[in-house]
Amino acid sequence: MTSQDDPVVKANLAHQRAMPMTRLLDCGMDHADAGRLLARTSAGEPWDRVAETIATVRLEQADWAESEGRPITASEARQRGIAALVFAQMAFNFDEPRKVELYRNLVAACHKLGPVFDLPFERIETDFAGKSLIGWLVRPASHAASGTVILFGGQSGWGIAYLPLARELAARGLAALLVEGPGQGETRIEQRLYLQADVEAAFSRWVDFVLSDASLGAPGIWGNSYGGLWAARTASSDDRIRACCVNGSFAKPGILPFRTAFEQSAAMLGIDDRAAIEAVMESLRFNPARQRITCPLLVLHGGADPLVTLGDQQPFLDAAIGEAELRVWPDGEHTIYNHSFERNALVADWFAARLGHPGSTA
């Protein structure tokens, strides 16, 4: 057996394609930690074990710093450990015991972040279909927000993975709800709530949550990767949303021609029958002839995205009634991993201007 035939080597190569250096840094890993992860997995060590070891070191550093009364260092180390756990659990597509173990460790680390974090931070639940949707609420330092962005990913990047984006929103007076919708994160793993045809109804429950608390201001919605489709569908069906950002999404979802794409789709829907998965995907298509977006819309696209073309995103722009803007990075990767500073600043300023913060302009 050659090294290329070794199952660990093959898995690591797939993980490195899905989780390149740009993505690791985008979601908050320390540069040295990310370098170690890529180097050690290139040498044949299992991805999840290396990432977990890196996380353990950072979380132990956080515990030590906290015990010595150094909360800033504790917070920074814990955030880096959390980011490593985000990528450790991504090594598994289905909710097998190892993924569940890693995700529960991730959630435990998030709970320990709250007391040392420099922003108000708490786990939130809201009911849907007799179960609970899970999210993490990050408020600006003042507690009162001029608006709240409901922020989420797609098939593999969920919830707390977007903590760096939440910090940018908080700096501009906005709260962020880092939510895990049906088929994602704790909502899927613990609640057994899977992606379904009326996914926008679930995200509208988060709009209800925002509007139930006057200190959270007006709601916006920001979906990344497949999450962009769900953001657009929610914005088209819920006129309480004041602004919508779609980042690197398909308007017409389907199963991409990769083993991992099928597995991630099957895990999100809780079924493994290809025809049944394709039927749900068909029901989730965004049709601008029937679905219109009346709030301001911002669409982001990477010219070097290997998954999503500009044509895949055009239906969102076609659905806009009123303000709509397209921003393209010619060399941008999927969801603009490789221009994270510019992306975050652009989108955070854009939301701040449209959700009522007087100190920012887009």
VEXGU-41276 format. One record per residue (C-alpha): x, y, z. Coordinates in steps of 0.5 Angstrom, whole numbers, padded with zeros to 4 digits, always signed. Layout:
VEXGU-41276
X_Y_Z
...
This chain:
VEXGU-41276
+0000_+0000_+0000
+0003_+0007_-0002
+0002_+0013_+0003
-0003_+0016_-0002
-0007_+0009_-0001
-0007_+0010_+0007
-0014_+0012_+0009
-0011_+0017_+0014
-0007_+0020_+0009
-0013_+0020_+0004
-0018_+0023_+0009
-0012_+0028_+0011
-0012_+0031_+0004
-0019_+0032_+0004
-0019_+0035_+0010
-0014_+0040_+0008
-0018_+0042_+0002
-0024_+0043_+0006
-0020_+0047_+0011
-0014_+0050_+0008
-0010_+0055_+0012
-0014_+0061_+0010
-0020_+0058_+0013
-0017_+0056_+0019
-0015_+0063_+0021
-0021_+0066_+0019
-0025_+0062_+0024
-0020_+0064_+0029
-0014_+0059_+0030
-0007_+0062_+0032
-0003_+0062_+0026
+0002_+0057_+0029
-0003_+0052_+0031
-0006_+0052_+0024
+0001_+0051_+0022
+0002_+0045_+0026
-0005_+0042_+0024
-0003_+0042_+0017
+0004_+0040_+0018
+0003_+0034_+0023
-0003_+0032_+0018
+0001_+0032_+0012
+0006_+0027_+0016
+0000_+0022_+0017
-0003_+0024_+0024
-0010_+0024_+0024
-0014_+0030_+0023
-0018_+0030_+0029
-0013_+0028_+0034
-0008_+0033_+0032
-0013_+0039_+0032
-0016_+0036_+0039
-0009_+0036_+0042
-0008_+0043_+0040
-0014_+0045_+0043
-0013_+0042_+0050
-0006_+0045_+0050
-0010_+0052_+0049
-0015_+0051_+0054
-0010_+0048_+0059
-0007_+0055_+0058
-0013_+0059_+0059
-0015_+0055_+0065
-0008_+0057_+0068
-0009_+0064_+0066
-0015_+0064_+0069
-0013_+0061_+0076
-0008_+0067_+0076
-0012_+0072_+0075
-0011_+0074_+0068
-0017_+0074_+0065
-0015_+0077_+0058
-0010_+0072_+0057
-0015_+0066_+0059
-0020_+0069_+0054
-0015_+0069_+0048
-0013_+0062_+0049
-0020_+0059_+0050
-0022_+0063_+0044
-0016_+0059_+0040
-0018_+0053_+0043
-0025_+0053_+0041
-0023_+0055_+0034
-0018_+0048_+0034
-0024_+0044_+0037
-0029_+0047_+0031
-0024_+0044_+0026
-0023_+0038_+0030
-0030_+0036_+0030
-0031_+0037_+0022
-0026_+0031_+0021
-0033_+0027_+0021
-0039_+0028_+0017
-0044_+0024_+0021
-0046_+0024_+0028
-0042_+0018_+0030
-0039_+0018_+0037
-0033_+0021_+0036
-0036_+0027_+0033
-0041_+0028_+0038
-0035_+0027_+0044
-0032_+0033_+0040
-0038_+0037_+0039
-0040_+0037_+0047
-0032_+0039_+0049
-0033_+0045_+0044
-0040_+0047_+0048
-0036_+0046_+0054
-0031_+0050_+0052
-0036_+0056_+0050
-0039_+0055_+0057
-0032_+0057_+0060
-0031_+0063_+0055
-0037_+0067_+0058
-0034_+0069_+0065
-0027_+0071_+0062
-0030_+0074_+0055
-0029_+0082_+0054
-0036_+0082_+0051
-0043_+0079_+0054
-0044_+0072_+0052
-0049_+0067_+0053
-0052_+0060_+0050
-0059_+0061_+0048
-0065_+0057_+0046
-0071_+0058_+0042
-0077_+0053_+0041
-0079_+0050_+0034
-0083_+0044_+0032
-0083_+0042_+0039
-0075_+0042_+0040
-0070_+0047_+0041
-0066_+0051_+0036
-0059_+0053_+0039
-0055_+0059_+0039
-0050_+0064_+0042
-0051_+0071_+0043
-0046_+0076_+0043
-0048_+0083_+0045
-0044_+0089_+0045
-0040_+0092_+0051
-0046_+0097_+0052
-0051_+0091_+0052
-0056_+0095_+0049
-0055_+0094_+0041
-0058_+0098_+0035
-0059_+0092_+0032
-0058_+0084_+0032
-0055_+0080_+0026
-0057_+0073_+0026
-0051_+0069_+0023
-0050_+0062_+0021
-0046_+0058_+0016
-0048_+0052_+0012
-0046_+0044_+0012
-0040_+0044_+0016
-0039_+0051_+0019
-0043_+0053_+0025
-0045_+0057_+0031
-0039_+0059_+0035
-0034_+0058_+0028
-0037_+0065_+0027
-0034_+0068_+0033
-0029_+0073_+0030
-0035_+0076_+0026
-0039_+0077_+0032
-0033_+0081_+0035
-0033_+0086_+0029
-0041_+0087_+0029
-0040_+0088_+0037
-0035_+0093_+0035
-0040_+0097_+0031
-0046_+0097_+0036
-0049_+0090_+0034
-0051_+0084_+0037
-0050_+0077_+0034
-0054_+0071_+0034
-0049_+0065_+0032
-0055_+0060_+0031
-0055_+0053_+0029
-0061_+0052_+0025
-0064_+0045_+0023
-0059_+0040_+0021
-0053_+0044_+0024
-0049_+0043_+0031
-0052_+0042_+0037
-0059_+0043_+0034
-0058_+0037_+0030
-0053_+0033_+0035
-0057_+0034_+0041
-0064_+0036_+0039
-0065_+0031_+0033
-0068_+0037_+0029
-0066_+0036_+0021
-0066_+0041_+0015
-0073_+0041_+0012
-0077_+0044_+0006
-0079_+0050_+0011
-0072_+0052_+0014
-0074_+0059_+0014
-0079_+0058_+0019
-0074_+0056_+0024
-0070_+0062_+0022
-0076_+0066_+0023
-0076_+0064_+0030
-0070_+0067_+0031
-0073_+0074_+0029
-0078_+0073_+0034
-0073_+0072_+0039
-0069_+0079_+0037
-0076_+0083_+0037
-0078_+0080_+0044
-0072_+0084_+0047
-0072_+0091_+0046
-0064_+0091_+0048
-0063_+0087_+0041
-0066_+0093_+0036
-0067_+0091_+0029
-0066_+0084_+0026
-0061_+0083_+0020
-0059_+0076_+0017
-0053_+0074_+0014
-0052_+0067_+0011
-0045_+0064_+0009
-0044_+0058_+0004
-0051_+0054_+0004
-0053_+0059_+0010
-0054_+0064_+0005
-0060_+0061_+0001
-0063_+0060_+0008
-0062_+0067_+0009
-0065_+0069_+0003
-0071_+0065_+0003
-0072_+0067_+0010
-0071_+0075_+0008
-0076_+0073_+0002
-0082_+0071_+0007
-0081_+0075_+0013
-0081_+0082_+0012
-0079_+0084_+0019
-0072_+0083_+0017
-0068_+0090_+0016
-0062_+0087_+0012
-0060_+0081_+0009
-0053_+0078_+0007
-0051_+0072_+0002
-0044_+0070_+0002
-0042_+0065_-0003
-0049_+0061_-0004
-0053_+0057_-0009
-0060_+0059_-0011
-0061_+0052_-0013
-0058_+0047_-0008
-0056_+0040_-0010
-0051_+0034_-0008
-0044_+0036_-0011
-0040_+0031_-0014
-0036_+0029_-0008
-0037_+0024_-0003
-0036_+0029_+0003
-0042_+0033_+0000
-0046_+0027_+0000
-0045_+0025_+0007
-0046_+0032_+0009
-0052_+0033_+0006
-0055_+0026_+0009
-0053_+0028_+0016
-0056_+0035_+0015
-0063_+0032_+0013
-0062_+0026_+0017
-0063_+0021_+0011
-0058_+0017_+0007
-0063_+0016_+0001
-0060_+0020_-0005
-0067_+0021_-0008
-0070_+0023_-0002
-0064_+0028_-0001
-0065_+0031_-0008
-0073_+0032_-0007
-0071_+0036_-0001
-0066_+0040_-0004
-0071_+0041_-0010
-0076_+0044_-0005
-0071_+0049_-0002
-0069_+0052_-0009
-0070_+0060_-0009
-0074_+0062_-0015
-0074_+0070_-0016
-0080_+0070_-0020
-0084_+0067_-0014
-0079_+0070_-0008
-0078_+0077_-0007
-0073_+0080_-0002
-0075_+0087_+0000
-0070_+0089_+0005
-0063_+0091_+0003
-0059_+0086_+0000
-0051_+0085_+0000
-0049_+0079_-0004
-0041_+0077_-0004
-0038_+0073_-0009
-0031_+0070_-0009
-0028_+0069_-0017
-0024_+0063_-0015
-0029_+0060_-0011
-0029_+0052_-0013
-0036_+0051_-0011
-0040_+0057_-0013
-0040_+0061_-0019
-0043_+0068_-0020
-0049_+0065_-0024
-0051_+0061_-0018
-0052_+0067_-0014
-0055_+0071_-0019
-0062_+0069_-0017
-0061_+0073_-0011
-0060_+0079_-0014
-0066_+0078_-0019
-0070_+0078_-0013
-0069_+0084_-0010
-0074_+0090_-0010
-0070_+0096_-0008
-0063_+0096_-0005
-0058_+0091_-0008
-0051_+0090_-0008
-0046_+0085_-0011
-0039_+0085_-0008
-0034_+0081_-0012
-0026_+0079_-0010
-0023_+0076_-0016
-0019_+0072_-0013
-0024_+0070_-0007
-0024_+0063_-0004
-0031_+0060_-0002
-0034_+0065_+0003
-0028_+0070_+0002
-0024_+0066_+0007
-0018_+0069_+0004
-0020_+0077_+0005
-0023_+0076_+0012
-0021_+0083_+0014
-0024_+0086_+0008
-0030_+0082_+0008
-0032_+0083_+0016
-0031_+0090_+0015
-0035_+0091_+0009
-0041_+0087_+0012
-0040_+0090_+0019
-0041_+0097_+0017
-0046_+0095_+0012
-0051_+0092_+0017
-0049_+0098_+0022
-0051_+0103_+0017
-0058_+0099_+0015
-0060_+0097_+0022
-0059_+0104_+0025
-0052_+0105_+0028
-0051_+0113_+0027
-0043_+0112_+0028
-0042_+0108_+0022
-0043_+0108_+0014
-0042_+0103_+0009
